[in-house]
């Protein structure tokens, strides 16, 4: 049934407005209900047809803003105060994940590409779930953020270079990311220069005195600048969006007011549209065969094992066994990147159509199971990023700029 674009906008807006309240009653992450709402109104059930391309455009914009927020959420001050060897542990967690993913891929009769696909995590699900539980600034939350960041973007780079190698072999094409990182370095130096010489003007962008919302305008300009650089470098734009948010987090320490404004703009409307749109694209009719369900069950079990087992290494970093397992459960969440990887795999002939459907079903299941289990087992405590003798929050919360 085709719905006029005006009524379609009303329907989706109502879903985005009321689903968070329902998620609190049901004790589920709002992301889960937004996806299920999309399944309800999408091709799987009601099969509502929305006129035009406005929903897919707004959903993609919401995902870019979500990645921008993810970059802003990383506390680089806390990372600098990490105990010695913490980053090595994070890299070891990712490396063990890749190794186990390759073993799982060959066990399923697949090749190297599926190993990369199983190595993905959805930073776009990890961030909202951590925000919903209030864990994002805790040590557990920051470790989960770092692990998800490494998994998402190192895997994204690996898939990108794998496809470049598949098309052109080894050569100058491997220098594609260089313009993006050069641009990042130049803009970082420029913003730091302006923040140093004009602290009052730049500080006004981060305060509630910014009546013209110049801080929001600057942030969105930064977002689209890095998205454009990613496109010019033939890389996924989500990488540029994340780097744009990370730049703000590196330069500015106290940016809570700006984050609050961007959160209202993003999480209030555009980000829910992204998750609703994902649910609308899933077709359950493609996975209702016995063989496909059995294969997807094996894929689901292996996809969880390759994430939970490596996270046990966080015990070495001082986290309890239960918290380490809980990080692993959250890391099993997969959505946007794994769907992109499946689409690219089908396009380049690495996987079949049926396998692509199985991966999409895996994404839908894990994006429900991972956040739900994390929220069920998470127990809030007094833990903060500065616990364990690290920098006290009171010492740096008064300053807004990194020296």
C-alpha positions as CSV (number, residue, x, y, z in Angstrom):
1,X,0.0,0.0,0.0
2,X,1.4,3.4,-1.0
3,X,1.2,6.1,1.6
4,X,1.4,9.8,0.8
5,X,4.7,11.3,1.9
6,X,3.0,13.6,4.4
7,X,1.2,10.8,6.3
8,X,4.3,8.7,6.1
9,X,6.3,11.4,7.8
10,X,3.6,11.6,10.5
11,X,3.6,7.8,11.0
12,X,7.4,7.5,11.3
13,X,7.6,10.6,13.6
14,X,5.0,9.2,15.9
15,X,7.0,6.0,16.1
16,X,10.2,7.9,16.9
17,X,8.3,9.9,19.6
18,X,6.6,7.2,21.5
19,X,8.8,4.1,21.2
20,X,11.4,5.3,23.8
21,X,8.7,5.5,26.4
22,X,7.5,2.0,25.5
23,X,11.1,0.7,25.6
24,X,11.4,1.8,29.2
25,X,8.2,-0.1,30.2
26,X,9.4,-3.2,28.4
27,X,13.0,-2.8,29.7
28,X,14.4,-3.0,26.2
29,X,16.8,-0.6,24.3
30,X,14.8,1.9,22.3
31,X,16.9,0.8,19.3
32,X,15.3,-2.7,19.4
33,X,11.7,-1.3,19.3
34,X,12.6,1.1,16.5
35,X,13.9,-1.8,14.4
36,X,10.8,-3.9,15.2
37,X,8.6,-1.0,14.3
38,X,10.3,-0.8,10.9
39,X,9.7,-4.5,10.4
40,X,6.0,-4.0,11.2
41,X,5.5,-1.2,8.7
42,X,8.0,-2.4,6.1
43,X,8.1,-5.2,3.5
44,X,7.9,-8.0,6.0
45,X,4.4,-7.3,7.3
46,X,2.3,-4.2,6.3
47,X,4.5,-3.4,3.3
48,X,3.8,0.3,3.4
49,X,5.3,2.1,0.4
50,X,6.5,5.6,1.2
51,X,6.6,8.0,-1.7
52,X,10.0,9.5,-2.7
53,X,13.5,8.9,-1.3
54,X,13.1,11.2,1.7
55,X,13.2,8.5,4.4
56,X,16.3,6.7,3.1
57,X,18.1,10.1,2.8
58,X,17.1,11.1,6.4
59,X,18.0,7.7,7.7
60,X,21.4,7.9,6.1
61,X,21.9,11.3,7.6
62,X,20.9,10.0,11.0
63,X,23.5,7.3,10.7
64,X,26.2,9.8,9.9
65,X,25.2,11.9,12.9
66,X,25.2,8.8,15.0
67,X,28.8,8.1,13.9
68,X,29.7,11.8,14.6
69,X,28.3,11.4,18.1
70,X,30.3,8.2,18.6
71,X,33.5,10.1,17.8
72,X,32.5,12.9,20.2
73,X,31.7,10.4,23.0
74,X,35.3,8.9,23.2
75,X,37.0,10.5,26.1
76,X,40.6,11.0,24.9
77,X,41.6,12.4,28.3
78,X,40.6,9.1,29.9
79,X,42.4,7.2,27.1
80,X,45.6,9.1,27.9
81,X,45.3,8.1,31.5
82,X,44.8,4.4,30.8
83,X,47.1,2.0,32.6
84,X,50.1,0.9,30.7
85,X,49.3,-1.9,28.3
86,X,45.5,-1.1,28.1
87,X,45.7,-0.3,24.4
88,X,47.7,-3.4,23.8
89,X,44.9,-5.4,25.4
90,X,42.3,-3.7,23.2
91,X,44.4,-4.6,20.1
92,X,44.8,-8.1,21.4
93,X,41.0,-8.4,21.8
94,X,40.4,-7.3,18.2
95,X,43.2,-9.6,16.9
96,X,41.8,-12.6,18.7
97,X,38.3,-11.7,17.4
98,X,39.7,-11.7,13.8
99,X,41.5,-15.0,14.3
100,X,38.4,-16.7,15.7
101,X,36.2,-15.2,13.0
102,X,38.5,-16.7,10.3
103,X,38.3,-20.1,12.0
104,X,34.4,-19.8,12.2
105,X,34.3,-18.8,8.5
106,X,36.3,-21.8,7.4
107,X,34.2,-24.0,9.7
108,X,31.1,-22.8,7.8
109,X,32.8,-23.6,4.5
110,X,33.4,-19.9,3.6
111,X,36.5,-17.9,3.0
112,X,38.5,-14.9,4.2
113,X,35.7,-12.4,3.5
114,X,33.2,-13.9,5.9
115,X,35.9,-13.7,8.6
116,X,36.0,-10.0,8.1
117,X,32.2,-9.8,8.1
118,X,32.1,-11.6,11.5
119,X,34.7,-9.3,12.9
120,X,32.4,-6.3,12.7
121,X,30.6,-4.7,15.6
122,X,28.0,-2.0,15.4
123,X,29.3,1.1,17.1
124,X,25.9,2.6,16.1
125,X,24.2,0.2,18.5
126,X,26.9,0.2,21.2
127,X,26.7,4.0,21.8
128,X,22.9,4.3,22.2
129,X,22.8,1.2,24.5
130,X,25.6,2.6,26.7
131,X,23.7,5.9,26.8
132,X,20.4,4.2,27.7
133,X,22.0,2.4,30.6
134,X,24.1,5.4,31.8
135,X,27.3,3.4,31.3
136,X,28.9,5.4,28.6
137,X,31.3,7.3,30.9
138,X,32.1,4.4,33.1
139,X,35.3,2.3,32.7
140,X,33.2,-0.5,31.3
141,X,31.5,1.8,28.9
142,X,34.8,3.4,27.6
143,X,36.4,-0.1,27.2
144,X,33.3,-1.2,25.2
145,X,33.5,2.0,23.1
146,X,37.2,1.5,22.3
147,X,36.7,-2.1,21.5
148,X,33.7,-1.3,19.2
149,X,35.6,1.5,17.5
150,X,38.6,-0.7,16.7
151,X,36.3,-3.5,15.5
152,X,34.2,-1.2,13.3
153,X,36.8,0.9,11.7
154,X,39.7,-1.6,11.5
155,X,37.4,-4.0,9.9
156,X,36.1,-1.3,7.6
157,X,39.6,-0.6,6.5
158,X,40.3,-4.3,6.1
159,X,37.2,-4.7,3.9
160,X,38.1,-1.6,1.9
161,X,41.6,-2.7,1.2
162,X,40.5,-6.3,0.5
163,X,38.1,-5.0,-2.2
164,X,40.8,-2.7,-3.6
165,X,43.2,-5.7,-3.8
166,X,40.5,-7.8,-5.4
167,X,39.9,-5.2,-8.1
168,X,43.4,-3.9,-8.7
169,X,45.9,-6.1,-6.9
170,X,48.7,-4.4,-4.9
171,X,49.5,-0.9,-6.0
172,X,49.0,2.9,-5.6
173,X,45.3,2.3,-4.9
174,X,46.2,1.5,-1.3
175,X,47.0,5.2,-0.8
176,X,43.3,6.1,-1.0
177,X,42.8,6.9,2.7
178,X,45.8,9.3,2.7
179,X,43.8,12.5,1.7
180,X,41.3,11.8,4.5
181,X,44.0,11.6,7.2
182,X,45.9,14.6,5.8
183,X,42.7,16.6,5.9
184,X,42.1,15.4,9.5
185,X,45.5,16.6,10.5
186,X,45.2,20.0,8.8
187,X,41.8,20.7,10.3
188,X,42.9,19.5,13.7
189,X,45.9,21.9,13.7
190,X,43.6,24.8,12.4
191,X,41.0,24.3,15.1
192,X,43.6,24.0,17.8
193,X,45.2,27.2,16.6
194,X,41.8,29.1,16.7
195,X,41.0,27.6,20.1
196,X,44.4,28.8,21.5
197,X,44.4,32.4,20.1
198,X,40.6,33.0,20.4
199,X,39.5,31.1,23.5
200,X,36.6,33.3,24.3
201,X,35.0,33.2,20.8
202,X,35.6,29.5,20.5
203,X,34.4,28.9,24.0
204,X,31.1,30.7,23.2
205,X,30.4,28.0,20.6
206,X,30.4,25.4,23.4
207,X,28.2,27.3,25.9
208,X,24.5,28.1,26.3
209,X,25.2,31.7,25.3
210,X,25.4,30.6,21.7
211,X,22.0,32.0,20.7
212,X,22.7,31.7,17.0
213,X,23.6,28.0,17.4
214,X,27.0,28.6,15.7
215,X,28.4,25.6,17.5
216,X,25.8,23.3,15.9
217,X,26.4,24.8,12.5
218,X,30.2,24.4,12.9
219,X,29.8,20.8,14.0
220,X,27.6,19.9,11.0
221,X,30.0,21.7,8.7
222,X,32.8,19.6,10.2
223,X,30.7,16.5,9.7
224,X,30.0,17.1,6.1
225,X,33.6,18.2,5.4
226,X,34.9,14.8,6.5
227,X,32.1,12.9,4.8
228,X,33.1,14.7,1.6
229,X,36.8,13.8,2.1
230,X,35.8,10.2,2.6
231,X,33.7,10.2,-0.6
232,X,36.6,11.8,-2.6
233,X,38.9,9.1,-1.2
234,X,36.4,6.4,-2.2
235,X,36.0,5.3,1.4
236,X,32.9,4.7,3.5
237,X,31.5,8.1,4.7
238,X,30.9,6.7,8.2
239,X,34.7,6.8,8.7
240,X,34.8,10.5,7.9
241,X,31.8,11.2,10.2
242,X,33.5,9.4,13.1
243,X,36.8,11.3,12.5
244,X,34.9,14.6,12.5
245,X,33.4,13.9,15.9
246,X,36.7,12.6,17.2
247,X,38.3,15.9,16.2
248,X,36.0,17.8,18.5
249,X,36.6,15.4,21.3
250,X,40.4,15.7,20.9
251,X,40.4,19.5,20.9
252,X,37.6,20.4,23.4
253,X,37.3,18.9,26.9
254,X,34.2,20.5,28.2
255,X,31.6,20.3,25.4
256,X,28.5,19.1,27.3
257,X,26.3,22.0,26.1
258,X,27.2,21.3,22.4
259,X,26.7,17.6,22.9
260,X,23.3,18.2,24.4
261,X,22.2,20.4,21.4
262,X,23.5,17.9,18.9
263,X,21.9,15.0,20.8
264,X,18.5,16.7,20.7
265,X,18.9,17.2,16.9
266,X,20.2,13.7,16.3
267,X,18.9,11.2,18.8
268,X,15.6,13.1,19.0
269,X,14.6,12.4,15.4
270,X,17.2,11.5,12.7
271,X,18.9,8.5,14.5
272,X,15.6,6.8,15.2
273,X,14.7,7.2,11.6
274,X,17.9,5.2,10.7
275,X,16.9,2.3,12.9
276,X,13.3,2.3,11.7
277,X,14.5,2.3,8.1
278,X,16.8,-0.7,8.7
279,X,13.8,-2.6,10.0
280,X,11.7,-1.7,6.9
281,X,14.3,-3.2,4.6
282,X,14.3,-6.6,6.1
283,X,12.2,-9.3,4.4
284,X,11.4,-12.3,6.6
285,X,10.1,-14.2,3.6
286,X,13.6,-14.7,2.4
287,X,14.7,-16.7,5.5
288,X,11.7,-19.0,6.1
289,X,13.3,-22.2,4.9
290,X,14.5,-24.9,7.3
291,X,17.9,-25.1,5.8
292,X,18.4,-21.4,6.0
293,X,17.2,-21.2,9.6
294,X,19.5,-24.0,10.6
295,X,22.5,-22.3,8.9
296,X,21.6,-18.9,10.4
297,X,21.4,-20.6,13.9
298,X,25.0,-21.9,13.5
299,X,26.1,-18.5,12.2
300,X,24.5,-16.8,15.2
301,X,26.2,-19.0,17.7
302,X,29.6,-18.6,16.1
303,X,29.1,-14.8,15.7
304,X,28.5,-14.5,19.5
305,X,31.4,-16.8,20.5
306,X,34.0,-14.9,18.4
307,X,33.0,-11.7,20.3
308,X,32.5,-13.0,23.9
309,X,35.6,-15.1,24.2
310,X,38.2,-12.4,23.2
311,X,36.6,-9.9,25.7
312,X,37.6,-12.2,28.6
313,X,41.0,-10.5,28.1
314,X,39.6,-7.5,29.8
315,X,40.0,-9.4,33.1
316,X,43.7,-8.7,32.7
317,X,42.8,-5.0,32.6
318,X,41.2,-5.2,36.0
319,X,37.5,-5.7,35.0
320,X,35.6,-8.4,36.7
321,X,34.7,-11.6,34.8
322,X,31.0,-10.6,34.7
323,X,31.7,-7.1,33.3
324,X,34.1,-8.6,30.7
325,X,31.5,-11.1,29.5
326,X,28.9,-8.2,29.4
327,X,31.1,-6.2,27.1
328,X,31.4,-9.3,24.9
329,X,27.6,-9.6,24.8
330,X,27.3,-6.0,23.8
331,X,30.0,-6.4,21.2
332,X,28.0,-9.2,19.5
333,X,25.6,-6.4,18.3
334,X,25.9,-6.0,14.5
335,X,23.9,-3.9,12.2
336,X,24.9,-1.3,9.6
337,X,28.4,-2.3,8.8
338,X,27.7,-6.0,8.5
339,X,24.8,-5.2,6.2
340,X,27.0,-3.0,4.0
341,X,29.7,-5.8,4.0
342,X,27.1,-8.3,3.0
343,X,25.9,-6.1,0.1
344,X,29.4,-5.6,-1.1
345,X,30.2,-9.3,-0.7
346,X,27.2,-10.2,-2.9
347,X,28.2,-7.5,-5.4
348,X,31.8,-8.8,-5.8
349,X,30.7,-12.5,-5.7
350,X,32.1,-13.5,-2.4
351,X,28.8,-14.7,-1.0
352,X,25.5,-15.8,-2.5
353,X,22.0,-14.2,-2.2
354,X,20.9,-16.7,0.4
355,X,24.0,-16.1,2.4
356,X,23.4,-12.4,2.2
357,X,19.9,-12.9,3.6
358,X,21.3,-15.0,6.5
359,X,23.8,-12.2,7.4
360,X,21.0,-9.7,7.4
361,X,18.9,-11.9,9.7
362,X,22.0,-12.3,11.9
363,X,22.2,-8.5,12.1
364,X,18.6,-8.2,13.1
365,X,19.0,-10.9,15.7
366,X,22.2,-9.7,17.2
367,X,21.0,-6.1,17.3
368,X,18.2,-7.3,19.5
369,X,20.0,-9.9,21.6
370,X,23.2,-8.0,22.2
371,X,21.8,-4.7,23.7
372,X,19.0,-6.6,25.5
373,X,21.4,-9.0,27.3
374,X,23.7,-6.1,28.1
375,X,20.9,-4.1,29.6
376,X,19.6,-7.1,31.5
377,X,22.9,-7.9,33.1
378,X,24.4,-4.4,33.5
379,X,24.5,-3.2,37.1
380,X,25.3,0.5,37.7
381,X,27.9,1.4,40.3
382,X,30.1,4.3,41.3
383,X,32.7,3.4,38.6
384,X,33.8,6.3,36.5
385,X,36.5,6.7,33.8
386,X,38.7,8.2,36.5
387,X,38.4,5.4,39.0
388,X,41.4,3.3,40.1
389,X,43.7,6.3,40.9
390,X,43.4,8.0,37.5
391,X,42.7,11.7,36.9
392,X,39.8,13.0,39.0
393,X,37.0,14.4,37.0
394,X,36.8,17.6,39.1
395,X,40.3,18.6,38.0
396,X,39.5,18.9,34.4
397,X,35.7,19.4,34.1
398,X,36.1,23.2,34.6
399,X,38.3,23.6,31.6
400,X,36.9,23.2,28.1
401,X,40.0,23.2,25.9
402,X,42.8,20.7,25.7
403,X,46.2,22.3,26.2
